[in-house]
């Protein structure tokens, strides 16, 4: 009976540890995907700025 109680206690502890580890991994993957989204956003902004700069320079060359 004592052995059985000890095993169930260990199983409960293992379940708690697994849950915490799973939460840590999920939060890490969320942070990673958030970072990826930020990278895509920055690349998109740079592309828009690039297009806008080309437009300005084209107008500038036409004026000159």
N, CA and C atoms as an extended XYZ file, in Angstrom:
192
Properties=species:S:1:pos:R:3:atomname:S:1:resname:S:1:resid:I:1 pbc="F F F"
N         0.836       -1.202        0.000 N   UNK     1
C         0.000        0.000        0.000 CA  UNK     1
C         0.873        1.255        0.000 C   UNK     1
N         1.915        1.250        0.830 N   UNK     2
C         2.822        2.397        0.908 CA  UNK     2
C         3.533        2.595       -0.436 C   UNK     2
N         3.967        1.472       -1.038 N   UNK     3
C         4.649        1.540       -2.329 CA  UNK     3
C         3.721        2.132       -3.394 C   UNK     3
N         2.459        1.686       -3.379 N   UNK     4
C         1.481        2.172       -4.351 CA  UNK     4
C         1.287        3.683       -4.203 C   UNK     4
N         1.196        4.161       -2.968 N   UNK     5
C         0.996        5.586       -2.717 CA  UNK     5
C         2.206        6.385       -3.220 C   UNK     5
N         3.402        5.836       -2.993 N   UNK     6
C         4.625        6.512       -3.429 CA  UNK     6
C         4.663        6.611       -4.957 C   UNK     6
N         4.281        5.526       -5.633 N   UNK     7
C         4.278        5.518       -7.098 CA  UNK     7
C         3.288        6.549       -7.631 C   UNK     7
N         2.081        6.599       -7.042 N   UNK     8
C         1.090        7.564       -7.524 CA  UNK     8
C         1.567        8.989       -7.262 C   UNK     8
N         2.230        9.196       -6.116 N   UNK     9
C         2.761       10.526       -5.811 CA  UNK     9
C         3.809       10.923       -6.860 C   UNK     9
N         4.695        9.984       -7.201 N   UNK    10
C         5.707       10.252       -8.225 CA  UNK    10
C         5.055       10.543       -9.576 C   UNK    10
N         3.992        9.791       -9.891 N   UNK    11
C         3.290       10.026      -11.152 CA  UNK    11
C         2.683       11.419      -11.180 C   UNK    11
N         2.108       11.843      -10.050 N   UNK    12
C         1.529       13.191       -9.983 CA  UNK    12
C         2.614       14.243      -10.182 C   UNK    12
N         3.749       14.042       -9.521 N   UNK    13
C         4.864       14.990       -9.665 CA  UNK    13
C         5.336       15.024      -11.114 C   UNK    13
N         5.457       13.837      -11.735 N   UNK    14
C         5.883       13.777      -13.136 CA  UNK    14
C         4.893       14.494      -14.039 C   UNK    14
N         3.587       14.323      -13.757 N   UNK    15
C         2.566       15.000      -14.564 CA  UNK    15
C         2.699       16.513      -14.443 C   UNK    15
N         2.930       16.993      -13.207 N   UNK    16
C         3.088       18.439      -12.990 CA  UNK    16
C         4.309       18.949      -13.753 C   UNK    16
N         5.423       18.199      -13.663 N   UNK    17
C         6.649       18.606      -14.364 CA  UNK    17
C         6.414       18.633      -15.869 C   UNK    17
N         5.722       17.599      -16.383 N   UNK    18
C         5.449       17.549      -17.821 CA  UNK    18
C         4.585       18.727      -18.258 C   UNK    18
N         3.578       19.059      -17.436 N   UNK    19
C         2.716       20.200      -17.772 CA  UNK    19
C         3.522       21.486      -17.825 C   UNK    19
N         4.401       21.678      -16.828 N   UNK    20
C         5.206       22.904      -16.805 CA  UNK    20
C         6.138       22.959      -18.007 C   UNK    20
N         6.759       21.823      -18.340 N   UNK    21
C         7.661       21.788      -19.491 CA  UNK    21
C         6.898       22.086      -20.777 C   UNK    21
N         5.689       21.509      -20.885 N   UNK    22
C         4.873       21.744      -22.073 CA  UNK    22
C         4.524       23.229      -22.188 C   UNK    22
N         4.173       23.850      -21.052 N   UNK    23
C         3.858       25.283      -21.065 CA  UNK    23
C         5.061       26.099      -21.506 C   UNK    23
N         6.247       25.720      -20.999 N   UNK    24
C         7.466       26.443      -21.374 CA  UNK    24
C         7.710       26.316      -22.877 C   UNK    24
N         7.557       25.082      -23.416 N   UNK    25
C         7.792       24.886      -24.845 CA  UNK    25
C         6.779       25.653      -25.680 C   UNK    25
N         5.492       25.659      -25.227 N   UNK    26
C         4.465       26.386      -25.973 CA  UNK    26
C         4.767       27.876      -25.984 C   UNK    26
N         5.159       28.415      -24.828 N   UNK    27
C         5.452       29.850      -24.782 CA  UNK    27
C         6.677       30.168      -25.636 C   UNK    27
N         7.664       29.260      -25.644 N   UNK    28
C         8.855       29.482      -26.469 CA  UNK    28
C         8.482       29.483      -27.950 C   UNK    28
N         7.602       28.560      -28.358 N   UNK    29
C         7.213       28.528      -29.771 CA  UNK    29
C         6.387       29.760      -30.127 C   UNK    29
N         5.566       30.255      -29.178 N   UNK    30
C         4.808       31.486      -29.439 CA  UNK    30
C         5.763       32.650      -29.638 C   UNK    30
N         6.783       32.732      -28.768 N   UNK    31
C         7.763       33.817      -28.886 CA  UNK    31
C         8.498       33.708      -30.218 C   UNK    31
N         8.835       32.476      -30.602 N   UNK    32
C         9.553       32.271      -31.858 CA  UNK    32
C         8.694       32.715      -33.037 C   UNK    32
N         7.407       32.334      -33.045 N   UNK    33
C         6.538       32.727      -34.158 CA  UNK    33
C         6.314       34.231      -34.144 C   UNK    33
N         6.258       34.826      -32.946 N   UNK    34
C         6.110       36.279      -32.841 CA  UNK    34
C         7.324       36.972      -33.451 C   UNK    34
N         8.513       36.439      -33.178 N   UNK    35
C         9.734       36.985      -33.757 CA  UNK    35
C         9.732       36.870      -35.271 C   UNK    35
N         9.230       35.744      -35.775 N   UNK    36
C         9.152       35.548      -37.222 CA  UNK    36
C         8.202       36.582      -37.829 C   UNK    36
N         7.066       36.822      -37.159 N   UNK    37
C         6.111       37.813      -37.656 CA  UNK    37
C         6.737       39.197      -37.678 C   UNK    37
N         7.504       39.517      -36.636 N   UNK    38
C         8.169       40.821      -36.592 CA  UNK    38
C         9.153       40.948      -37.753 C   UNK    38
N         9.907       39.869      -38.033 N   UNK    39
C        10.860       39.903      -39.148 CA  UNK    39
C        10.136       40.162      -40.465 C   UNK    39
N         9.016       39.448      -40.685 N   UNK    40
C         8.263       39.636      -41.924 CA  UNK    40
C         7.733       41.058      -42.014 C   UNK    40
N         7.282       41.594      -40.885 N   UNK    41
C         6.743       42.957      -40.837 CA  UNK    41
C         7.826       43.973      -41.202 C   UNK    41
N         9.025       43.777      -40.617 N   UNK    42
C        10.138       44.699      -40.891 CA  UNK    42
C        10.539       44.620      -42.363 C   UNK    42
N        10.583       43.398      -42.906 N   UNK    43
C        10.944       43.242      -44.322 CA  UNK    43
C         9.906       43.933      -45.203 C   UNK    43
N         8.630       43.787      -44.851 N   UNK    44
C         7.566       44.457      -45.605 CA  UNK    44
C         7.705       45.963      -45.547 C   UNK    44
N         7.996       46.486      -44.356 N   UNK    45
C         8.183       47.939      -44.210 CA  UNK    45
C         9.362       48.423      -45.050 C   UNK    45
N        10.471       47.676      -44.999 N   UNK    46
C        11.651       48.060      -45.782 CA  UNK    46
C        11.333       48.059      -47.277 C   UNK    46
N        10.544       47.078      -47.714 N   UNK    47
C        10.167       47.000      -49.126 CA  UNK    47
C         9.333       48.213      -49.527 C   UNK    47
N         8.362       48.590      -48.655 N   UNK    48
C         7.534       49.763      -48.943 CA  UNK    48
C         8.375       51.034      -48.989 C   UNK    48
N         9.298       51.169      -48.030 N   UNK    49
C        10.183       52.342      -48.010 CA  UNK    49
C        11.028       52.376      -49.279 C   UNK    49
N        11.504       51.199      -49.696 N   UNK    50
C        12.310       51.081      -50.910 CA  UNK    50
C        11.510       51.549      -52.129 C   UNK    50
N        10.264       51.081      -52.250 N   UNK    51
C         9.425       51.487      -53.379 CA  UNK    51
C         9.181       52.988      -53.362 C   UNK    51
N         8.897       53.517      -52.173 N   UNK    52
C         8.629       54.949      -52.029 CA  UNK    52
C         9.866       55.766      -52.415 C   UNK    52
N        11.048       55.285      -51.980 N   UNK    53
C        12.297       55.980      -52.302 CA  UNK    53
C        12.536       55.958      -53.811 C   UNK    53
N        12.253       54.833      -54.467 N   UNK    54
C        12.411       54.758      -55.924 CA  UNK    54
C        11.502       55.764      -56.612 C   UNK    54
N        10.271       55.879      -56.114 N   UNK    55
C         9.314       56.822      -56.687 CA  UNK    55
C         9.832       58.257      -56.554 C   UNK    55
N        10.327       58.596      -55.364 N   UNK    56
C        10.851       59.945      -55.121 CA  UNK    56
C        12.045       60.224      -56.032 C   UNK    56
N        12.980       59.246      -56.124 N   UNK    57
C        14.171       59.450      -56.954 CA  UNK    57
C        13.802       59.568      -58.428 C   UNK    57
N        12.793       58.808      -58.862 N   UNK    58
C        12.364       58.884      -60.255 CA  UNK    58
C        11.841       60.291      -60.552 C   UNK    58
N        11.013       60.817      -59.640 N   UNK    59
C        10.497       62.181      -59.811 CA  UNK    59
C        11.634       63.193      -59.780 C   UNK    59
N        12.607       62.960      -58.908 N   UNK    60
C        13.752       63.868      -58.783 CA  UNK    60
C        14.557       63.909      -60.084 C   UNK    60
N        14.788       62.713      -60.683 N   UNK    61
C        15.541       62.657      -61.939 CA  UNK    61
C        14.770       63.329      -63.068 C   UNK    61
N        13.440       63.189      -63.056 N   UNK    62
C        12.627       63.834      -64.086 CA  UNK    62
C        12.750       65.354      -63.957 C   UNK    62
N        12.750       65.849      -62.705 N   UNK    63
C        12.870       67.293      -62.485 CA  UNK    63
C        14.225       67.816      -62.936 C   UNK    63
N        15.269       67.005      -62.707 N   UNK    64
C        16.609       67.452      -63.109 CA  UNK    64
C        16.757       67.277      -64.608 C   UNK    64
